[in-house]
């Protein structure tokens, strides 16, 4: 099944997408349906109703997640960005476990929304990903158990302000204003069973991923090139911590042009320019769908003063 959130006459409804029609469901929004365990039942009931033409609604983000963990599971992406930033290779520690960071769940944008360039940014980038959505509460899960906790998948664009990110990460903490301004989800949540036919013999989902800017293809990869399958990501996230319905776990950016920063380190092609207002970024993932966002100009930020020198008195 495919679940989406749509705006109809100024109101938002969770619903089932079926043959170019949107069928509103009962029982609340998508996150509430996941928490109650009633997602499949609500979808079956909704399918029996007439619904409305999909072109008459505006699709929003499928859900507003309580948390977003974004992993970095593609070796080729890590390799390309490391080469562009520092001229080095993949850190040996990357191979030990699937690393992630938390990003802002309050900055989720819809699949066809405009996205403003964040204040102070002049080097804006996209990041093509797939995200798993948690359907059941769990803790300290094995990968086999974790598979049963994945409700479905959606497309994720983890937008990045590369200039801001580069500066703030030198402090040694992690991305902040370089990442927290926008994460696009959509166009729908595809339930996990729908994508099982794409699973390969190694347990990875073999889905084609593509991204273009202003109609020109920039990157193309397979989701199965992840270093770990999603079950391992969910299992690791649950280690000593609780995952809950609606939590979003991103795959990390795919390789082969999944973001511009990866390409900036390649000597065999001209550097693609950073995104500018007016640029349209389109991402398509096989079996899930397409998101399309136009970049707009952001606001000018107020100045940030330097840290004040302090005498370090103790009394």
C-alpha positions in Angstrom: 0.0 0.0 0.0 1.0 3.6 -0.5 0.0 6.2 2.1 0.3 9.9 1.7 -0.8 13.1 3.4 -2.7 15.5 1.2 -4.2 19.0 1.5 -7.8 19.3 0.4 -9.6 22.7 0.7 -7.1 23.8 3.3 -7.2 20.7 5.5 -4.7 17.9 5.7 -5.8 14.2 5.5 -3.9 11.0 5.6 -4.9 8.7 2.8 -4.2 5.8 0.5 -2.9 6.3 -3.1 -4.5 3.9 -5.5 -4.7 4.3 -9.3 -4.2 8.0 -9.4 -6.8 8.6 -6.7 -6.5 9.7 -3.1 -8.7 7.8 -0.6 -8.8 9.5 2.9 -8.5 7.1 5.8 -10.0 7.2 9.2 -8.1 7.0 12.5 -5.9 10.1 12.4 -2.7 11.0 10.7 0.0 8.5 9.5 2.0 8.7 12.7 -1.1 7.9 14.7 -2.0 5.0 12.5 1.5 3.6 12.9 1.3 3.9 16.6 -2.1 2.2 16.8 -1.1 -0.6 14.5 -4.2 0.1 12.3 -2.4 1.2 9.2 -3.3 -1.8 7.0 -6.8 -2.0 8.2 -7.4 1.7 7.6 -6.0 1.3 4.1 -8.3 -1.5 3.2 -11.3 0.4 4.4 -10.2 3.5 2.5 -9.8 1.6 -0.7 -13.5 0.7 -0.7 -14.4 4.4 -0.9 -14.6 6.5 -4.1 -11.8 8.9 -3.2 -10.8 12.0 -5.2 -8.5 12.4 -8.2 -4.9 12.8 -7.2 -4.5 15.9 -9.4 -7.1 17.7 -7.2 -5.0 17.5 -4.0 -1.7 18.9 -2.9 0.6 16.2 -1.5 2.4 17.1 1.7 5.2 15.2 3.6 3.8 11.8 4.4 4.3 12.3 8.1 5.8 14.6 10.7 8.4 12.3 12.3 9.3 12.6 16.0 13.0 12.0 15.2 15.1 11.8 12.1 18.4 9.8 12.1 20.4 10.1 9.0 23.0 7.5 8.3 26.0 7.5 5.9 25.8 4.1 4.5 27.2 4.5 1.0 31.0 4.0 0.8 31.2 5.7 -2.6 29.6 8.9 -1.2 31.9 9.0 1.8 34.9 8.4 -0.5 33.9 11.2 -2.9 33.2 13.8 -0.2 36.4 13.0 1.7 38.3 13.4 -1.5 36.6 16.8 -2.2 37.0 18.2 1.3 40.4 16.9 2.4 41.9 14.8 -0.3 41.8 11.7 1.9 40.0 8.4 1.7 37.3 6.7 3.8 38.1 6.6 7.5 38.7 3.0 8.7 36.1 3.7 11.5 33.4 4.0 8.8 33.5 0.2 8.2 33.0 -0.7 11.9 29.4 0.4 12.3 26.7 2.4 10.5 27.1 6.0 11.8 24.3 8.5 11.9 23.4 12.0 13.1 20.1 13.5 14.3 18.6 16.2 12.2 15.7 18.6 12.8 12.2 16.9 12.6 10.5 20.3 12.6 12.1 21.2 9.3 10.4 18.6 7.2 9.1 19.9 3.8 6.7 18.3 1.3 7.6 16.5 -1.9 6.7 19.5 -4.1 7.3 22.4 -1.7 9.6 25.3 -2.4 12.8 25.2 -0.3 14.5 28.4 0.8 18.3 28.7 0.7 19.2 29.0 4.4 20.4 32.3 5.8 24.1 32.9 5.1 24.4 30.0 2.7 26.1 30.4 -0.7 26.9 26.7 -1.4 23.6 24.8 -1.3 23.6 21.1 -2.1 21.0 18.2 -2.4 21.4 14.7 -1.1 19.5 11.8 -2.6 18.5 9.2 -0.1 15.8 6.6 0.8 14.4 6.6 4.3 12.9 3.8 6.4 9.9 4.6 8.6 9.6 2.8 11.9 6.2 1.1 12.6 6.7 -0.4 16.0 8.4 0.4 19.3 11.6 -1.6 19.9 14.9 -1.6 21.7 18.1 -3.7 21.4 16.8 -5.4 18.2 18.7 -7.9 16.1 18.6 -7.2 12.4 16.1 -10.0 11.9 13.8 -8.4 14.5 14.4 -5.0 13.1 12.9 -6.0 9.7 9.6 -6.5 11.4 9.7 -2.9 12.8 10.0 -1.2 9.4 6.6 0.0 8.3 7.8 1.3 4.9 10.0 3.6 2.9 10.0 7.1 1.4 12.3 9.3 -0.6 14.5 11.7 1.4 16.4 14.8 0.2 18.8 15.8 3.0 19.5 19.3 1.9 22.9 20.7 2.9 24.5 24.1 3.2 28.0 23.0 2.5 29.8 26.3 3.4 28.0 26.5 6.8 28.6 22.8 7.4 32.3 23.0 6.6 32.9 25.8 9.1 30.9 24.5 12.0 32.1 20.9 11.8 35.7 22.1 12.4 34.6 22.5 16.0 34.4 18.7 16.2 30.8 18.3 17.1 28.6 17.8 14.0 26.4 19.6 11.5 24.1 22.2 12.9 22.9 25.2 10.8 24.4 23.5 7.7 21.7 20.8 8.0 18.7 21.8 10.1 16.8 24.0 7.7 15.1 21.4 5.4 14.6 17.7 4.9 12.2 16.7 2.2 10.1 13.5 2.5 7.7 12.0 0.0 5.8 11.6 -2.2 4.4 8.8 -0.1 5.1 6.0 2.4 5.3 2.7 0.5 4.7 -0.2 2.9 7.6 -2.6 3.3 5.8 -5.6 1.7 5.4 -3.7 -1.6 9.2 -3.5 -2.0 10.0 -7.1 -1.1 10.1 -8.1 -4.8 13.1 -5.8 -5.2 15.2 -7.5 -2.4 18.3 -9.2 -3.8 20.0 -12.4 -2.6 22.2 -10.4 -0.2 19.1 -8.9 1.5 19.4 -5.4 0.0 16.7 -3.5 -1.8 17.8 -3.1 -5.5 16.0 0.1 -6.4 17.2 2.6 -9.1 17.8 6.1 -7.7 18.1 9.2 -9.9 18.5 12.9 -9.4 18.4 15.8 -11.8 18.7 19.6 -11.7 16.7 21.7 -14.1 16.0 18.5 -16.2 19.7 17.5 -16.4 20.6 14.2 -14.7 23.3 14.6 -12.2 23.4 11.3 -10.4 22.2 7.7 -10.6 22.8 4.8 -8.3 21.3 1.6 -6.8 20.0 1.5 -3.3 21.6 -1.9 -3.0 25.0 -0.3 -3.0 24.5 0.5 0.7 27.2 -0.9 3.0 24.5 -2.2 5.3 20.8 -3.1 4.7 18.1 -1.1 6.5 17.6 -3.8 9.0 21.1 -3.3 10.2 20.6 0.5 10.5 17.4 0.0 12.5 19.1 -2.5 14.7 22.0 -0.2 15.4 19.7 2.7 16.1 17.9 0.6 18.7 21.1 -0.3 20.5 20.6 0.9 24.1 17.9 3.3 22.9 14.2 3.1 21.9 12.9 3.5 18.4 9.2 4.5 18.1 6.5 4.6 15.4 7.1 7.4 12.9 10.9 7.6 13.5 12.7 8.2 10.2 16.0 6.6 9.4 17.8 7.9 6.2 20.1 5.7 4.2 22.6 8.4 3.7 23.5 9.9 0.3 23.9 7.4 -2.6 27.1 7.4 -4.7 27.7 8.4 -8.3 26.4 11.9 -8.1 23.9 11.5 -5.2 25.1 15.0 -4.2 27.2 17.8 -5.7 29.9 17.7 -3.0 30.9 14.2 -4.1 31.4 15.4 -7.7 33.4 18.4 -6.6 36.3 16.0 -5.8 36.4 14.3 -9.2 39.2 15.3 -11.6 37.4 13.8 -14.6 34.6 16.3 -14.9 33.8 20.0 -14.6 32.5 21.0 -11.2 28.7 21.3 -11.2 27.7 24.6 -9.6 26.1 24.9 -6.2 22.3 25.2 -6.3 20.9 28.7 -6.9 17.4 30.2 -6.4 15.2 29.1 -9.3 16.9 25.7 -9.6 14.5 22.7 -9.6 15.8 19.5 -8.0 14.0 16.2 -8.9 14.6 12.8 -7.3 13.0 9.5 -8.4 13.4 6.2 -6.6 12.1 3.1 -8.3 9.1 1.6 -6.5 8.5 4.7 -4.4 8.0 7.8 -6.6 9.3 11.3 -7.4 9.8 14.5 -5.4 10.5 17.8 -7.0 11.5 21.0 -5.2 12.3 24.5 -6.4 15.0 26.5 -4.6 14.1 30.0 -3.5 16.1 32.8 -2.0 16.3 32.9 1.8 16.5 35.7 4.3 19.6 37.6 5.3 20.8 36.6 8.7 21.6 39.0 11.5 25.3 39.1 12.3 26.7 36.6 14.9 29.3 38.2 17.2 32.5 36.4 18.0 33.0 34.7 21.4 33.8 37.2 24.1 37.2 36.8 25.8 36.6 36.0 29.4 39.0 36.3 32.4 38.2 32.8 33.7 37.9 33.9 37.3 36.9 31.2 39.7 35.7 33.3 42.6 
